[in-house]
């Protein structure tokens, strides 16, 4: 696994399987600028790079931070792109050395002079890494920079692009545009200066166009894609779960198996899934739940499980690879995604694992935040419930685990939608077209949004207490 050489402050290039970094600017080379690579939770980045490489594009990856993950997905071994770790200079001497190296090239020297006000205004880490990235991109023959998330990676890519004269683009996701700490003026400048901008959902597209009408003329909808061959459609429609304490009836499958997947952070809403399991069991329905993922709320969620007497019925599995998640999707009955909007405004965009679940053919219950209603539509592709409504969540799961042959039609419709709108091969083609022409008609059509179905009376919402207290440190630590 590549490691950044921070002691020497040098660029370290880790070749991909092809063993070479591109040198000729005559061949288009896309430089991916990422805060951290690889990152266990960012499977969508790997899928995107694999799809673009499969389409014949040449990629170089620039990582601004060393990885902190202990586990990695097997798919990483298929990425051909070399990884260049951009160091953070820890002393003035090393920073001056980097300035001197960049200044040896007239175009970079002119670029630094041209954007000196921006460099002085930026955080020192961002400015220094931008200079280093500009030189590294030149050496690697990069012709276009593309960042994921509109925060640190785009800040550095934008400055590096101005220094080197390279165009830059970025993909806007969720926290990077919704969090309370987002600087609106800075985000508007990034949108306005970019060669083009991509966002992953219709919700994001309309939100950004409303907030920044003059700066979003080159904003396009390109959804995150799945490598569909890795997610075979295998719907599970076993018999209804048994009642607690009753002998198994003919066709009964035993306990219904619920699955949640994601980082253990506030916006995933897993405390609601635990509360729903308690309610389902109190009603006599035999269910159990597995939650795959890790994060800062693990201890609090485990205490909630223990306090509710659910230790034998709800398991926290820890981090799982994509292959392991795929196996879980194939062995459980209902995928439950009880999303909430965090106290700091952070919310999920359109989690890849929800798309993976729909592709595999598992029944999906999800709470309505941001773009989730674009894919989960009650009675058509799954069950959509209001965010934070544990009563509606419980009712939807009760219906989802029931023995109803009509569920197969929903699973078929969900898979069809994924194939049409979330195929990574189509995503790669759209991204390639936008690099060639930012005015390209590559933007995808909007999907009709579903409407969450509530069972709690509007005047009497189900009271839900957040797991993390308001005065504790924020539990949301996503990759931005």
matplotlib code that plots the C-alpha trace (Angstrom):
import matplotlib.pyplot as plt

x = [0.0, 1.5, 2.6, 3.3, 6.9, 6.2, 9.6, 11.4, 8.5, 8.9, 6.4, 6.0, 4.7, 3.2, 2.8, -0.3, 0.0, 1.0, 4.1, 4.2, 3.1, 1.9, 4.4, 2.9, 0.3, -0.8, -2.7, -5.6, -4.8, -7.3, -5.8, -8.1, -7.5, -8.8, -8.4, -7.5, -7.0, -7.8, -10.7, -12.8, -16.1, -15.6, -16.4, -18.0, -14.7, -13.1, -16.0, -15.9, -12.1, -12.5, -15.3, -13.2, -10.2, -12.3, -13.5, -9.8, -9.2, -5.8, -6.0, -3.5, -4.5, -3.3, -3.9, -3.7, -3.6, -2.2, -4.9, -5.9, -8.0, -6.9, -9.0, -9.3, -11.7, -10.3, -11.4, -8.5, -6.2, -7.9, -7.1, -4.3, -3.7, -0.5, -1.1, 0.9, 0.9, 1.1, 3.0, 2.1, 5.2, 5.9, 8.6, 9.3, 12.5, 10.6, 8.0, 10.6, 12.3, 9.0, 8.5, 12.0, 11.3, 8.1, 9.7, 12.2, 9.3, 8.4, 4.7, 4.4, 6.4, 4.0, 1.1, 2.2, 2.7, -0.7, -2.6, -0.5, -3.4, -5.4, -2.4, -2.0, -5.6, -5.7, -4.8, -1.1, -1.5, -3.9, -1.6, 1.6, -0.2, -1.6, 1.9, 3.2, 0.2, 0.7, 4.3, 3.3, 0.5, 2.8, 5.3, 2.6, 1.3, -2.1, -4.4, -7.4, -7.9, -11.0, -11.7, -14.3, -16.2, -16.4, -14.2, -10.4, -9.8, -11.5, -9.8, -6.4, -7.4, -8.7, -5.5, -3.3, -5.3, -4.7, -1.0, -0.5, -3.1, -5.0, -8.8, -10.4, -13.8, -15.3, -18.2, -20.4, -21.9, -23.6, -21.8, -19.6, -22.6, -25.1, -23.0, -23.4, -19.7, -19.8, -18.6, -21.2, -18.9, -16.1, -18.4, -19.8, -16.3, -15.5, -18.6, -18.0, -14.3, -14.7, -14.5, -17.6, -19.2, -20.9, -23.4, -24.9, -28.7, -31.5, -32.0, -28.5, -28.8, -31.9, -30.5, -27.3, -29.0, -31.3, -28.5, -26.1, -28.0, -25.2, -22.4, -24.1, -24.4, -22.0, -23.4, -24.5, -26.3, -24.2, -25.2, -22.8, -22.6, -22.4, -20.5, -23.6, -21.9, -20.8, -24.4, -26.4, -30.2, -31.2, -34.5, -35.4, -39.1, -39.2, -42.2, -43.4, -41.4, -42.7, -44.4, -42.4, -43.2, -45.3, -44.3, -43.2, -46.0, -45.9, -43.9, -42.4, -38.7, -38.0, -36.8, -36.9, -33.4, -32.9, -29.7, -28.3, -25.0, -23.0, -20.7, -21.9, -22.6, -25.7, -27.0, -27.4, -30.1, -29.2, -30.7, -34.1, -33.5, -32.7, -35.8, -37.9, -36.6, -37.7, -41.2, -41.4, -40.6, -43.0, -45.7, -44.8, -42.9, -39.7, -37.0, -33.3, -30.9, -27.3, -25.6, -22.4, -20.0, -17.9, -17.7, -17.8, -21.3, -20.5, -20.4, -23.6, -25.4, -24.2, -25.5, -28.8, -28.9, -28.0, -30.4, -33.3, -32.4, -31.6, -28.1, -29.0, -31.1, -29.1, -25.5, -22.9, -20.7, -17.9, -16.5, -17.2, -15.6, -17.8, -17.6, -18.8, -21.6, -22.7, -22.9, -25.0, -27.4, -27.8, -28.6, -31.0, -34.6, -35.0, -32.4, -33.3, -31.8, -33.4, -31.6, -31.8, -30.5, -27.8, -27.9, -25.2, -27.2, -25.3, -27.4, -26.7, -26.9, -27.7, -25.6, -24.1, -25.0, -28.7, -28.3, -26.4, -29.2, -31.8, -29.6, -29.3, -33.1, -33.5, -36.6, -35.6, -37.1, -35.6, -36.2, -36.7, -33.7, -32.3, -32.3, -33.4, -37.0, -35.6, -34.9, -37.1, -40.8, -43.5, -45.4, -43.1, -39.5, -39.6, -40.9, -40.2, -40.9, -40.5, -37.2, -37.2, -40.6, -40.0, -43.6, -43.7, -40.4, -41.8, -44.9, -43.0, -40.7, -43.7, -45.2, -41.8, -41.2, -44.8, -45.4, -46.7, -46.1, -46.6, -43.2, -41.5, -42.8, -41.2, -37.9, -38.0, -38.8, -36.0, -33.4, -34.7, -34.2, -30.7, -29.7, -31.1, -29.8, -26.9, -24.7, -21.0, -20.3, -22.8, -21.4, -17.9, -19.1, -20.8, -17.8, -15.6, -17.9, -17.9, -14.1, -14.1, -16.9, -18.4, -21.5, -22.0, -25.6, -24.3, -26.5, -29.0, -32.7, -34.3, -36.1, -39.5, -39.3, -41.4, -43.5, -42.8, -45.7, -46.4, -48.4, -48.1, -50.7, -49.1, -50.0, -48.5, -45.1, -43.3, -40.7, -37.2, -34.2, -30.9, -28.2, -25.6, -26.3, -26.2, -23.3, -21.1, -18.5, -20.0, -20.4, -20.2, -16.8, -17.2, -14.6, -14.6]
y = [0.0, 3.4, 5.7, 9.4, 10.4, 13.3, 13.2, 14.3, 16.4, 14.8, 13.7, 9.9, 8.2, 4.7, 3.2, 1.3, -2.2, -0.5, 0.8, 4.2, 7.8, 9.5, 12.0, 13.3, 16.1, 15.0, 12.2, 13.4, 12.5, 13.1, 14.0, 12.9, 15.1, 13.5, 14.4, 10.9, 7.8, 5.1, 5.6, 2.7, 4.6, 6.0, 3.0, 5.3, 6.9, 3.6, 2.5, 5.7, 5.4, 1.8, 2.7, 5.5, 3.3, 0.6, 3.2, 3.9, 7.0, 7.6, 8.5, 9.7, 10.0, 12.7, 12.1, 15.1, 13.0, 9.6, 7.0, 6.2, 3.1, -0.4, -2.3, -1.9, -3.2, -5.8, -3.7, -1.3, -3.9, -3.4, 0.3, 0.9, 4.6, 5.5, 7.3, 10.4, 11.5, 15.3, 16.1, 18.7, 20.8, 20.9, 23.6, 26.9, 25.5, 22.7, 25.1, 27.5, 24.4, 23.6, 27.2, 27.1, 23.8, 25.1, 28.4, 26.5, 26.2, 29.6, 28.6, 27.7, 30.8, 33.0, 31.1, 31.7, 35.3, 35.6, 34.0, 35.3, 37.1, 33.8, 31.9, 34.4, 34.3, 30.5, 28.4, 27.7, 23.9, 24.4, 26.9, 24.8, 21.6, 23.5, 24.5, 21.0, 19.6, 22.0, 20.8, 17.1, 17.4, 19.0, 16.2, 13.5, 15.0, 15.8, 17.7, 18.1, 18.1, 16.6, 16.7, 14.9, 17.0, 20.7, 21.3, 20.7, 18.7, 21.3, 24.2, 22.7, 21.6, 25.1, 26.8, 24.2, 24.7, 28.5, 28.0, 25.4, 26.7, 23.4, 23.3, 21.8, 20.3, 18.7, 16.5, 18.0, 15.4, 16.2, 17.5, 19.6, 21.7, 21.3, 21.5, 24.6, 25.3, 25.6, 29.1, 30.2, 32.8, 30.3, 27.6, 30.1, 31.0, 27.3, 26.8, 29.9, 29.2, 25.5, 24.1, 22.2, 20.8, 17.5, 16.7, 13.4, 14.0, 16.1, 17.4, 18.8, 20.2, 22.2, 23.3, 24.6, 26.3, 28.0, 29.2, 30.2, 30.9, 32.9, 30.4, 27.1, 27.5, 24.5, 22.4, 18.9, 15.9, 12.8, 10.1, 7.8, 4.6, 0.9, -1.8, -3.8, -7.1, -7.1, -6.8, -9.7, -9.4, -12.1, -11.1, -12.8, -13.3, -16.0, -16.6, -14.1, -14.1, -16.1, -14.6, -14.5, -17.6, -19.2, -22.5, -21.9, -22.0, -23.5, -21.2, -19.3, -18.4, -17.8, -14.3, -11.6, -10.3, -6.5, -4.9, -1.4, -0.3, 2.9, 4.8, 5.0, 8.8, 10.9, 11.3, 7.5, 7.3, 3.9, 4.7, 4.7, 1.2, -0.1, 1.6, 0.0, -3.4, -3.0, -1.9, -4.8, -7.3, -5.7, -6.2, -9.9, -9.9, -12.0, -9.8, -9.3, -6.7, -6.4, -3.0, -3.0, -0.1, 1.7, 5.2, 7.5, 6.5, 2.8, 2.8, 4.9, 2.6, -0.5, 1.0, 1.6, -2.0, -3.3, -1.0, -2.2, -5.9, -6.5, -7.8, -11.1, -9.4, -6.4, -6.8, -4.1, -5.9, -3.3, -2.3, -4.6, -4.7, -4.4, -8.1, -8.7, -6.1, -8.0, -11.2, -9.5, -8.1, -11.6, -13.1, -10.5, -9.8, -6.0, -3.2, -0.3, 3.2, 5.5, 8.7, 11.9, 15.4, 16.1, 19.0, 20.7, 20.4, 17.4, 14.9, 12.0, 12.7, 9.4, 6.6, 4.1, 1.2, 2.0, 1.8, -1.5, -2.9, -2.0, -3.5, -6.8, -7.2, -6.7, -4.9, -1.4, 0.9, 4.4, 7.7, 10.8, 13.2, 15.1, 12.8, 9.5, 10.0, 10.1, 6.3, 5.0, 5.4, 3.8, 1.1, 1.4, 0.7, 0.3, 2.1, 5.8, 7.2, 10.6, 11.2, 10.8, 9.0, 5.7, 4.8, 5.1, 3.3, 0.4, 0.2, 0.2, -2.6, -4.6, -4.4, -5.1, -8.4, -9.6, -12.4, -10.4, -11.6, -8.0, -7.1, -8.8, -6.2, -3.5, -5.3, -5.6, -1.9, -1.0, -3.0, -1.6, 1.9, 1.2, -0.3, 2.8, 5.6, 4.3, 2.2, 3.2, 2.7, 5.4, 7.6, 7.3, 8.3, 11.4, 12.5, 12.0, 14.1, 16.9, 17.1, 17.4, 20.0, 21.6, 22.5, 18.8, 17.6, 14.9, 15.8, 13.1, 13.6, 14.2, 11.2, 11.9, 12.2, 9.9, 11.1, 9.8, 8.0, 8.8, 6.8, 9.1, 12.0, 15.3, 16.9, 14.1, 13.1, 10.2, 11.5, 10.5, 11.4, 11.6, 9.3, 12.0, 14.9, 18.4, 19.5, 16.6, 16.9, 16.4, 12.8, 13.6, 13.1, 12.4, 12.6, 16.2]
z = [0.0, -1.0, 1.8, 1.5, 2.2, 4.5, 6.2, 3.0, 1.6, -1.8, -4.3, -4.2, -7.3, -6.9, -10.4, -11.3, -12.9, -16.2, -14.3, -16.0, -15.5, -18.7, -20.2, -23.4, -23.3, -26.7, -25.1, -22.9, -19.3, -16.5, -13.1, -10.3, -7.2, -4.1, -0.4, 0.4, -1.7, -1.3, 1.1, 2.3, 2.2, -1.3, -3.4, -6.0, -6.8, -7.6, -9.7, -11.7, -12.3, -13.4, -15.8, -17.4, -17.7, -19.3, -21.8, -22.8, -20.8, -19.1, -15.4, -12.8, -9.2, -6.8, -3.1, -0.8, 2.4, 3.4, 3.8, 7.4, 6.6, 7.7, 5.2, 1.4, -1.3, -3.7, -6.6, -5.9, -7.5, -10.8, -11.0, -13.5, -12.7, -10.8, -7.5, -6.7, -3.1, -2.8, 0.5, 3.0, 3.7, 7.4, 7.4, 5.6, 4.1, 2.3, 1.1, -0.4, -2.0, -3.7, -4.8, -6.4, -8.2, -9.6, -10.6, -12.8, -15.4, -17.0, -17.3, -13.6, -12.6, -14.6, -13.1, -9.5, -10.2, -11.9, -9.0, -6.1, -4.5, -4.4, -3.0, -0.3, 0.6, 0.7, 3.8, 3.7, 3.3, 0.4, -1.3, -0.9, -2.1, -5.1, -6.2, -5.7, -7.6, -10.5, -10.9, -10.5, -13.0, -15.5, -15.0, -15.4, -18.7, -17.2, -19.5, -17.2, -13.4, -11.8, -8.1, -6.0, -3.4, -3.6, -0.5, 0.0, -3.2, -5.4, -3.5, -4.4, -7.9, -8.7, -7.5, -9.3, -12.5, -12.3, -11.8, -14.5, -17.0, -16.8, -16.8, -13.8, -13.0, -9.9, -8.6, -5.9, -3.6, -0.3, 2.8, 0.6, -0.5, 2.4, 5.6, 7.7, 7.4, 3.6, 2.5, -0.1, -1.7, -2.1, -3.5, -6.0, -7.2, -7.7, -9.7, -11.8, -12.6, -13.4, -16.9, -15.9, -12.8, -12.1, -9.4, -8.6, -8.3, -9.6, -6.1, -6.0, -9.5, -8.7, -5.3, -6.7, -9.6, -7.2, -4.9, -7.6, -10.9, -12.5, -11.7, -12.7, -16.5, -16.9, -14.1, -15.2, -13.7, -14.0, -11.5, -9.7, -11.6, -10.7, -12.4, -12.8, -13.5, -9.9, -8.7, -10.2, -9.8, -7.3, -5.6, -2.3, -1.7, 1.0, 3.2, 5.9, 9.2, 12.1, 15.1, 18.3, 20.4, 17.8, 16.0, 12.4, 10.0, 6.5, 4.3, 7.2, 6.9, 10.5, 11.6, 9.0, 8.4, 8.1, 6.9, 7.3, 5.7, 6.2, 8.5, 12.1, 12.0, 12.7, 9.2, 8.7, 11.3, 12.6, 16.0, 14.3, 12.8, 16.3, 17.7, 14.8, 15.6, 19.2, 18.1, 15.6, 18.2, 20.7, 18.1, 17.9, 14.6, 14.7, 13.2, 13.5, 12.1, 11.0, 10.6, 8.6, 9.1, 11.6, 12.9, 16.0, 17.1, 17.5, 21.3, 21.6, 19.2, 21.1, 24.4, 22.7, 21.6, 25.1, 26.9, 24.6, 25.3, 21.7, 22.0, 20.4, 17.7, 16.5, 15.5, 14.6, 12.1, 11.7, 8.3, 5.4, 1.9, -1.2, -1.6, 1.9, 1.5, -1.6, 0.3, 3.0, 0.4, -0.9, 2.5, 4.0, 3.3, 3.6, 3.3, 5.7, 5.2, 7.9, 6.9, 8.8, 8.4, 10.9, 13.4, 11.3, 8.1, 6.8, 4.9, 2.6, -1.2, -2.8, -1.1, -3.5, -1.2, -1.6, -5.4, -5.0, -2.9, -5.5, -8.2, -6.3, -5.8, -2.1, -0.8, 0.2, 2.9, 3.0, 4.6, 2.4, 2.5, -0.4, -3.5, -2.0, -3.3, -6.9, -6.7, -3.9, -4.7, -2.6, -4.4, -7.4, -6.4, -2.6, 0.5, 1.1, 4.6, 6.2, 7.8, 11.6, 11.7, 13.5, 13.3, 9.6, 9.3, 11.4, 9.4, 6.1, 7.3, 8.5, 5.0, 3.3, 5.1, 4.4, 1.9, -1.0, -4.6, -5.8, -4.3, -7.2, -9.6, -7.4, -7.4, -11.2, -11.6, -9.2, -11.2, -14.5, -13.2, -12.0, -15.3, -17.2, -15.0, -12.9, -15.2, -14.7, -18.4, -19.3, -16.5, -18.0, -21.4, -20.1, -18.1, -21.1, -23.3, -20.7, -20.7, -24.5, -24.4, -21.3, -23.3, -24.3, -23.8, -21.4, -18.5, -17.5, -17.4, -14.0, -12.3, -10.9, -7.1, -4.9, -2.0, 1.5, 3.0, 6.7, 9.1, 12.1, 12.2, 11.1, 14.5, 16.5, 15.2, 16.7, 19.2, 18.3, 20.5, 18.6, 19.8, 20.1, 22.4, 21.0, 23.1, 22.1, 19.2, 15.8, 14.8, 11.1, 9.6, 6.0, 3.2, 2.0]

ax = plt.figure().add_subplot(projection="3d")
ax.plot(x, y, z, "-o")
ax.set_aspect("equal")
plt.show()
